[in-house]
Amino acid sequence: MKHNLDLNDLYLFVQVVDAGSFSEASRRLSIPKTTISRRIAKLEKILGVALIQRNTHQFDVTHLGEQYYRYCLSLVEQVEQAQRFIEQ
């Protein structure tokens, strides 16, 4: 069964990596940490790969996660550019 990616989840993934933790991303975005964690877990399930290795004391982006982050970051930046274009 094919699942469609939610672009909001890609955005959240970028924010978590940029923040360096789920807690910091939660604080910056004013979104509950559990919501962010659940959305990233859903993204990983759809993709069939781990993007982030996490436990209570450690947060590491996997090798695939680092590569995927670059693609997602590019998408987020393009959406932000499109938004600025419309706002002008």
N, CA, C and O atoms as a Tinker XYZ file with bonds, in Angstrom:
   352  protein
     1  N      0.836000   -1.182000    0.000000    73     2
     2  CA     0.000000    0.000000    0.000000    64     1     3
     3  C      0.881000    1.245000    0.000000    63     2     4     5
     4  O      1.749000    1.403000    0.859000    81     3
     5  N      0.654000    2.110000   -0.951000    73     3     6
     6  CA     1.453000    3.322000   -1.069000    64     5     7
     7  C      0.884000    4.421000   -0.177000    63     6     8     9
     8  O     -0.323000    4.664000   -0.164000    81     7
     9  N      1.765000    5.077000    0.563000    73     7    10
    10  CA     1.352000    6.179000    1.437000    64     9    11
    11  C      1.879000    7.486000    0.862000    63    10    12    13
    12  O      3.001000    7.552000    0.359000    81    11
    13  N      1.068000    8.504000    0.942000    73    11    14
    14  CA     1.501000    9.829000    0.514000    64    13    15
    15  C      2.234000   10.513000    1.645000    63    14    16    17
    16  O      1.816000   10.460000    2.802000    81    15
    17  N      3.323000   11.149000    1.299000    73    15    18
    18  CA     4.064000   11.914000    2.289000    64    17    19
    19  C      3.311000   13.194000    2.619000    63    18    20    21
    20  O      2.681000   13.795000    1.749000    81    19
    21  N      3.379000   13.603000    3.863000    73    19    22
    22  CA     2.807000   14.867000    4.307000    64    21    23
    23  C      3.962000   15.868000    4.356000    63    22    24    25
    24  O      4.914000   15.687000    5.116000    81    23
    25  N      3.877000   16.908000    3.558000    73    23    26
    26  CA     4.959000   17.892000    3.518000    64    25    27
    27  C      5.181000   18.558000    4.868000    63    26    28    29
    28  O      6.286000   19.021000    5.152000    81    27
    29  N      4.161000   18.613000    5.694000    73    27    30
    30  CA     4.335000   19.155000    7.041000    64    29    31
    31  C      5.303000   18.299000    7.855000    63    30    32    33
    32  O      6.060000   18.819000    8.674000    81    31
    33  N      5.276000   16.980000    7.627000    73    31    34
    34  CA     6.197000   16.093000    8.336000    64    33    35
    35  C      7.641000   16.337000    7.897000    63    34    36    37
    36  O      8.563000   16.262000    8.709000    81    35
    37  N      7.830000   16.629000    6.615000    73    35    38
    38  CA     9.177000   16.947000    6.121000    64    37    39
    39  C      9.673000   18.242000    6.773000    63    38    40    41
    40  O     10.836000   18.352000    7.160000    81    39
    41  N      8.774000   19.213000    6.887000    73    39    42
    42  CA     9.110000   20.466000    7.555000    64    41    43
    43  C      9.498000   20.203000    9.012000    63    42    44    45
    44  O     10.496000   20.737000    9.497000    81    43
    45  N      8.714000   19.384000    9.704000    73    43    46
    46  CA     9.021000   19.072000   11.100000    64    45    47
    47  C     10.365000   18.364000   11.215000    63    46    48    49
    48  O     11.139000   18.644000   12.131000    81    47
    49  N     10.646000   17.452000   10.295000    73    47    50
    50  CA    11.934000   16.757000   10.301000    64    49    51
    51  C     13.078000   17.761000   10.190000    63    50    52    53
    52  O     14.054000   17.671000   10.935000    81    51
    53  N     12.968000   18.701000    9.279000    73    51    54
    54  CA    14.007000   19.740000    9.119000    64    53    55
    55  C     14.151000   20.539000   10.413000    63    54    56    57
    56  O     15.267000   20.814000   10.851000    81    55
    57  N     13.041000   20.906000   11.015000    73    55    58
    58  CA    13.096000   21.701000   12.242000    64    57    59
    59  C     13.747000   20.930000   13.384000    63    58    60    61
    60  O     14.508000   21.508000   14.160000    81    59
    61  N     13.461000   19.639000   13.501000    73    59    62
    62  CA    14.058000   18.821000   14.559000    64    61    63
    63  C     15.564000   18.718000   14.359000    63    62    64    65
    64  O     16.330000   18.873000   15.310000    81    63
    65  N     15.988000   18.460000   13.138000    73    63    66
    66  CA    17.427000   18.353000   12.867000    64    65    67
    67  C     18.105000   19.690000   13.133000    63    66    68    69
    68  O     19.162000   19.738000   13.761000    81    67
    69  N     17.502000   20.776000   12.658000    73    67    70
    70  CA    18.086000   22.106000   12.885000    64    69    71
    71  C     18.178000   22.432000   14.370000    63    70    72    73
    72  O     19.154000   23.032000   14.819000    81    71
    73  N     17.173000   22.042000   15.123000    73    71    74
    74  CA    17.147000   22.335000   16.561000    64    73    75
    75  C     18.074000   21.415000   17.354000    63    74    76    77
    76  O     18.534000   21.774000   18.438000    81    75
    77  N     18.345000   20.236000   16.812000    73    75    78
    78  CA    19.233000   19.301000   17.499000    64    77    79
    79  C     18.550000   18.435000   18.533000    63    78    80    81
    80  O     19.198000   17.631000   19.202000    81    79
    81  N     17.232000   18.596000   18.669000    73    79    82
    82  CA    16.480000   17.758000   19.603000    64    81    83
    83  C     14.991000   17.980000   19.383000    63    82    84    85
    84  O     14.557000   18.998000   18.844000    81    83
    85  N     14.230000   16.991000   19.820000    73    83    86
    86  CA    12.779000   17.121000   19.755000    64    85    87
    87  C     12.302000   18.194000   20.721000    63    86    88    89
    88  O     11.388000   18.958000   20.408000    81    87
    89  N     12.919000   18.251000   21.890000    73    87    90
    90  CA    12.512000   19.234000   22.905000    64    89    91
    91  C     12.711000   20.656000   22.420000    63    90    92    93
    92  O     11.836000   21.505000   22.586000    81    91
    93  N     13.867000   20.915000   21.818000    73    91    94
    94  CA    14.145000   22.269000   21.332000    64    93    95
    95  C     13.234000   22.625000   20.160000    63    94    96    97
    96  O     12.757000   23.756000   20.068000    81    95
    97  N     12.991000   21.676000   19.272000    73    95    98
    98  CA    12.071000   21.930000   18.159000    64    97    99
    99  C     10.669000   22.218000   18.704000    63    98   100   101
   100  O      9.973000   23.101000   18.204000    81    99
   101  N     10.267000   21.475000   19.720000    73    99   102
   102  CA     8.977000   21.694000   20.355000    64   101   103
   103  C      8.875000   23.107000   20.909000    63   102   104   105
   104  O      7.870000   23.790000   20.717000    81   103
   105  N      9.916000   23.530000   21.589000    73   103   106
   106  CA     9.929000   24.874000   22.168000    64   105   107
   107  C      9.862000   25.939000   21.079000    63   106   108   109
   108  O      9.080000   26.885000   21.178000    81   107
   109  N     10.682000   25.784000   20.039000    73   107   110
   110  CA    10.729000   26.778000   18.958000    64   109   111
   111  C      9.418000   26.882000   18.190000    63   110   112   113
   112  O      9.009000   27.969000   17.782000    81   111
   113  N      8.763000   25.733000   17.996000    73   111   114
   114  CA     7.556000   25.702000   17.178000    64   113   115
   115  C      6.266000   25.809000   17.985000    63   114   116   117
   116  O      5.185000   25.975000   17.420000    81   115
   117  N      6.385000   25.711000   19.306000    73   115   118
   118  CA     5.205000   25.693000   20.185000    64   117   119
   119  C      4.252000   24.559000   19.811000    63   118   120   121
   120  O      3.034000   24.730000   19.752000    81   119
   121  N      4.845000   23.411000   19.564000    73   119   122
   122  CA     4.103000   22.186000   19.267000    64   121   123
   123  C      4.545000   21.156000   20.297000    63   122   124   125
   124  O      5.738000   21.063000   20.585000    81   123
   125  N      3.626000   20.382000   20.859000    73   123   126
   126  CA     4.032000   19.375000   21.851000    64   125   127
   127  C      5.074000   18.399000   21.291000    63   126   128   129
   128  O      4.985000   17.954000   20.147000    81   127
   129  N      6.049000   18.087000   22.124000    73   127   130
   130  CA     7.124000   17.176000   21.727000    64   129   131
   131  C      6.552000   15.834000   21.271000    63   130   132   133
   132  O      7.050000   15.239000   20.315000    81   131
   133  N      5.523000   15.363000   21.943000    73   131   134
   134  CA     4.931000   14.081000   21.577000    64   133   135
   135  C      4.332000   14.119000   20.173000    63   134   136   137
   136  O      4.388000   13.127000   19.446000    81   135
   137  N      3.770000   15.241000   19.798000    73   135   138
   138  CA     3.208000   15.392000   18.451000    64   137   139
   139  C      4.317000   15.328000   17.410000    63   138   140   141
   140  O      4.193000   14.641000   16.396000    81   139
   141  N      5.394000   16.047000   17.669000    73   139   142
   142  CA     6.519000   16.048000   16.728000    64   141   143
   143  C      7.112000   14.650000   16.620000    63   142   144   145
   144  O      7.369000   14.167000   15.518000    81   143
   145  N      7.325000   14.009000   17.742000    73   143   146
   146  CA     7.904000   12.669000   17.749000    64   145   147
   147  C      7.018000   11.682000   16.987000    63   146   148   149
   148  O      7.516000   10.857000   16.221000    81   147
   149  N      5.724000   11.769000   17.197000    73   147   150
   150  CA     4.781000   10.879000   16.522000    64   149   151
   151  C      4.802000   11.110000   15.013000    63   150   152   153
   152  O      4.747000   10.156000   14.237000    81   151
   153  N      4.882000   12.368000   14.598000    73   151   154
   154  CA     4.899000   12.693000   13.163000    64   153   155
   155  C      6.183000   12.208000   12.501000    63   154   156   157
   156  O      6.151000   11.718000   11.372000    81   155
   157  N      7.318000   12.341000   13.196000    73   155   158
   158  CA     8.587000   11.858000   12.642000    64   157   159
   159  C      8.567000   10.330000   12.577000    63   158   160   161
   160  O      9.046000    9.747000   11.604000    81   159
   161  N      8.026000    9.688000   13.590000    73   159   162
   162  CA     7.917000    8.222000   13.582000    64   161   163
   163  C      7.042000    7.763000   12.417000    63   162   164   165
   164  O      7.349000    6.764000   11.766000    81   163
   165  N      5.962000    8.483000   12.153000    73   163   166
   166  CA     5.089000    8.155000   11.023000    64   165   167
   167  C      5.846000    8.305000    9.705000    63   166   168   169
   168  O      5.728000    7.460000    8.818000    81   167
   169  N      6.617000    9.376000    9.580000    73   167   170
   170  CA     7.428000    9.603000    8.384000    64   169   171
   171  C      8.419000    8.457000    8.191000    63   170   172   173
   172  O      8.567000    7.938000    7.084000    81   171
   173  N      9.090000    8.069000    9.261000    73   171   174
   174  CA    10.050000    6.970000    9.181000    64   173   175
   175  C      9.361000    5.667000    8.773000    63   174   176   177
   176  O      9.922000    4.880000    8.011000    81   175
   177  N      8.171000    5.444000    9.268000    73   175   178
   178  CA     7.424000    4.229000    8.928000    64   177   179
   179  C      7.054000    4.229000    7.451000    63   178   180   181
   180  O      7.193000    3.208000    6.777000    81   179
   181  N      6.587000    5.360000    6.948000    73   179   182
   182  CA     6.237000    5.472000    5.533000    64   181   183
   183  C      7.462000    5.233000    4.659000    63   182   184   185
   184  O      7.383000    4.533000    3.649000    81   183
   185  N      8.592000    5.811000    5.048000    73   183   186
   186  CA     9.825000    5.677000    4.272000    64   185   187
   187  C     10.462000    4.299000    4.444000    63   186   188   189
   188  O     11.171000    3.819000    3.560000    81   187
   189  N     10.204000    3.674000    5.581000    73   187   190
   190  CA    10.794000    2.369000    5.858000    64   189   191
   191  C     12.233000    2.430000    6.308000    63   190   192   193
   192  O     12.966000    1.447000    6.200000    81   191
   193  N     12.646000    3.587000    6.816000    73   191   194
   194  CA    14.021000    3.769000    7.309000    64   193   195
   195  C     14.009000    4.631000    8.567000    63   194   196   197
   196  O     13.092000    5.422000    8.791000    81   195
   197  N     15.043000    4.460000    9.376000    73   195   198
   198  CA    15.224000    5.338000   10.539000    64   197   199
   199  C     15.954000    6.594000   10.081000    63   198   200   201
   200  O     17.001000    6.510000    9.440000    81   199
   201  N     15.411000    7.734000   10.405000    73   199   202
   202  CA    16.052000    9.010000   10.093000    64   201   203
   203  C     16.829000    9.539000   11.287000    63   202   204   205
   204  O     17.858000   10.198000   11.138000    81   203
   205  N     16.317000    9.235000   12.473000    73   203   206
   206  CA    16.917000    9.719000   13.718000    64   205   207
   207  C     16.982000    8.558000   14.696000    63   206   208   209
   208  O     15.994000    7.854000   14.902000    81   207
   209  N     18.152000    8.360000   15.300000    73   207   210
   210  CA    18.302000    7.405000   16.398000    64   209   211
   211  C     18.123000    8.206000   17.677000    63   210   212   213
   212  O     18.812000    9.204000   17.891000    81   211
   213  N     17.210000    7.777000   18.518000    73   211   214
   214  CA    16.952000    8.557000   19.717000    64   213   215
   215  C     16.660000    7.653000   20.901000    63   214   216   217
   216  O     16.098000    6.565000   20.777000    81   215
   217  N     17.070000    8.160000   22.050000    73   215   218
   218  CA    16.674000    7.580000   23.327000    64   217   219
   219  C     16.618000    8.734000   24.310000    63   218   220   221
   220  O     16.697000    9.890000   23.895000    81   219
   221  N     16.487000    8.465000   25.568000    73   219   222
   222  CA    16.291000    9.554000   26.531000    64   221   223
   223  C     17.502000   10.469000   26.667000    63   222   224   225
   224  O     17.361000   11.609000   27.111000    81   223
   225  N     18.683000    9.996000   26.295000    73   223   226
   226  CA    19.887000   10.803000   26.501000    64   225   227
   227  C     20.648000   11.134000   25.228000    63   226   228   229
   228  O     21.671000   11.817000   25.284000    81   227
   229  N     20.170000   10.662000   24.083000    73   227   230
   230  CA    20.950000   10.839000   22.866000    64   229   231
   231  C     20.050000   11.089000   21.667000    63   230   232   233
   232  O     18.937000   10.571000   21.583000    81   231
   233  N     20.554000   11.891000   20.748000    73   231   234
   234  CA    19.850000   12.239000   19.515000    64   233   235
   235  C     20.888000   12.233000   18.404000    63   234   236   237
   236  O     21.809000   13.050000   18.406000    81   235
   237  N     20.744000   11.322000   17.463000    73   235   238
   238  CA    21.675000   11.256000   16.335000    64   237   239
   239  C     20.897000   11.083000   15.040000    63   238   240   241
   240  O     20.012000   10.234000   14.940000    81   239
   241  N     21.239000   11.898000   14.054000    73   239   242
   242  CA    20.648000   11.748000   12.734000    64   241   243
   243  C     21.409000   10.621000   12.039000    63   242   244   245
   244  O     22.640000   10.619000   12.024000    81   243
   245  N     20.687000    9.671000   11.470000    73   243   246
   246  CA    21.334000    8.558000   10.779000    64   245   247
   247  C     21.979000    9.063000    9.488000    63   246   248   249
   248  O     21.738000   10.189000    9.054000    81   247
   249  N     22.796000    8.209000    8.892000    73   247   250
   250  CA    23.430000    8.574000    7.624000    64   249   251
   251  C     22.367000    8.868000    6.566000    63   250   252   253
   252  O     22.451000    9.873000    5.859000    81   251
   253  N     21.367000    7.992000    6.458000    73   251   254
   254  CA    20.271000    8.244000    5.522000    64   253   255
   255  C     19.500000    9.496000    5.909000    63   254   256   257
   256  O     19.064000   10.258000    5.046000    81   255
   257  N     19.332000    9.704000    7.216000    73   255   258
   258  CA    18.641000   10.890000    7.701000    64   257   259
   259  C     19.343000   12.175000    7.295000    63   258   260   261
   260  O     18.692000   13.160000    6.948000    81   259
   261  N     20.677000   12.168000    7.337000    73   259   262
   262  CA    21.440000   13.352000    6.927000    64   261   263
   263  C     21.227000   13.648000    5.452000    63   262   264   265
   264  O     21.049000   14.801000    5.060000    81   263
   265  N     21.247000   12.606000    4.641000    73   263   266
   266  CA    21.040000   12.808000    3.204000    64   265   267
   267  C     19.606000   13.254000    2.922000    63   266   268   269
   268  O     19.377000   14.153000    2.112000    81   267
   269  N     18.654000   12.629000    3.588000    73   267   270
   270  CA    17.247000   12.993000    3.402000    64   269   271
   271  C     16.999000   14.424000    3.869000    63   270   272   273
   272  O     16.223000   15.155000    3.255000    81   271
   273  N     17.657000   14.822000    4.954000    73   271   274
   274  CA    17.550000   16.183000    5.477000    64   273   275
   275  C     17.902000   17.207000    4.395000    63   274   276   277
   276  O     17.216000   18.219000    4.247000    81   275
   277  N     18.967000   16.943000    3.642000    73   275   278
   278  CA    19.388000   17.889000    2.604000    64   277   279
   279  C     18.283000   18.083000    1.558000    63   278   280   281
   280  O     18.019000   19.204000    1.121000    81   279
   281  N     17.644000   16.979000    1.167000    73   279   282
   282  CA    16.533000   17.086000    0.212000    64   281   283
   283  C     15.365000   17.857000    0.824000    63   282   284   285
   284  O     14.787000   18.738000    0.187000    81   283
   285  N     15.031000   17.519000    2.046000    73   283   286
   286  CA    13.908000   18.179000    2.719000    64   285   287
   287  C     14.191000   19.658000    2.933000    63   286   288   289
   288  O     13.309000   20.497000    2.753000    81   287
   289  N     15.423000   19.977000    3.316000    73   287   290
   290  CA    15.797000   21.381000    3.508000    64   289   291
   291  C     15.631000   22.160000    2.213000    63   290   292   293
   292  O     15.141000   23.290000    2.222000    81   291
   293  N     16.033000   21.567000    1.112000    73   291   294
   294  CA    15.876000   22.217000   -0.184000    64   293   295
   295  C     14.402000   22.489000   -0.481000    63   294   296   297
   296  O     14.050000   23.562000   -0.971000    81   295
   297  N     13.547000   21.515000   -0.183000    73   295   298
   298  CA    12.109000   21.709000   -0.394000    64   297   299
   299  C     11.561000   22.829000    0.483000    63   298   300   301
   300  O     10.803000   23.678000    0.012000    81   299
   301  N     11.942000   22.830000    1.747000    73   299   302
   302  CA    11.476000   23.863000    2.677000    64   301   303
   303  C     11.935000   25.238000    2.193000    63   302   304   305
   304  O     11.161000   26.195000    2.214000    81   303
   305  N     13.178000   25.335000    1.764000    73   303   306
   306  CA    13.692000   26.617000    1.278000    64   305   307
   307  C     12.943000   27.070000    0.033000    63   306   308   309
   308  O     12.656000   28.258000   -0.117000    81   307
   309  N     12.620000   26.138000   -0.864000    73   307   310
   310  CA    11.870000   26.497000   -2.070000    64   309   311
   311  C     10.465000   26.984000   -1.738000    63   310   312   313
   312  O      9.974000   27.932000   -2.351000    81   311
   313  N      9.825000   26.348000   -0.784000    73   311   314
   314  CA     8.484000   26.787000   -0.360000    64   313   315
   315  C      8.565000   28.181000    0.257000    63   314   316   317
   316  O      7.707000   29.026000   -0.001000    81   315
   317  N      9.594000   28.423000    1.072000    73   315   318
   318  CA     9.764000   29.746000    1.676000    64   317   319
   319  C     10.018000   30.803000    0.608000    63   318   320   321
   320  O      9.513000   31.921000    0.714000    81   319
   321  N     10.799000   30.462000   -0.424000    73   319   322
   322  CA    11.034000   31.395000   -1.529000    64   321   323
   323  C      9.732000   31.696000   -2.273000    63   322   324   325
   324  O      9.465000   32.844000   -2.629000    81   323
   325  N      8.933000   30.668000   -2.502000    73   323   326
   326  CA     7.655000   30.859000   -3.180000    64   325   327
   327  C      6.742000   31.765000   -2.353000    63   326   328   329
   328  O      6.046000   32.622000   -2.898000    81   327
   329  N      6.752000   31.571000   -1.040000    73   327   330
   330  CA     5.940000   32.409000   -0.157000    64   329   331
   331  C      6.391000   33.865000   -0.220000    63   330   332   333
   332  O      5.565000   34.774000   -0.304000    81   331
   333  N      7.715000   34.083000   -0.178000    73   331   334
   334  CA     8.227000   35.469000   -0.284000    64   333   335
   335  C      7.848000   36.082000   -1.621000    63   334   336   337
   336  O      7.507000   37.264000   -1.674000    81   335
   337  N      7.898000   35.312000   -2.705000    73   335   338
   338  CA     7.511000   35.807000   -4.015000    64   337   339
   339  C      6.061000   36.283000   -4.004000    63   338   340   341
   340  O      5.759000   37.367000   -4.504000    81   339
   341  N      5.173000   35.486000   -3.443000    73   339   342
   342  CA     3.754000   35.840000   -3.395000    64   341   343
   343  C      3.542000   37.080000   -2.527000    63   342   344   345
   344  O      2.726000   37.941000   -2.855000    81   343
   345  N      4.273000   37.166000   -1.431000    73   343   346
   346  CA     4.124000   38.305000   -0.516000    64   345   347
   347  C      4.602000   39.613000   -1.124000    63   346   348   349
   348  O      4.180000   40.689000   -0.699000    81   347
   349  N      5.482000   39.528000   -2.119000    73   347   350
   350  CA     5.966000   40.743000   -2.771000    64   349   351
   351  C      4.947000   41.191000   -3.786000    63   350   352
   352  O      5.149000   42.202000   -4.459000    81   351
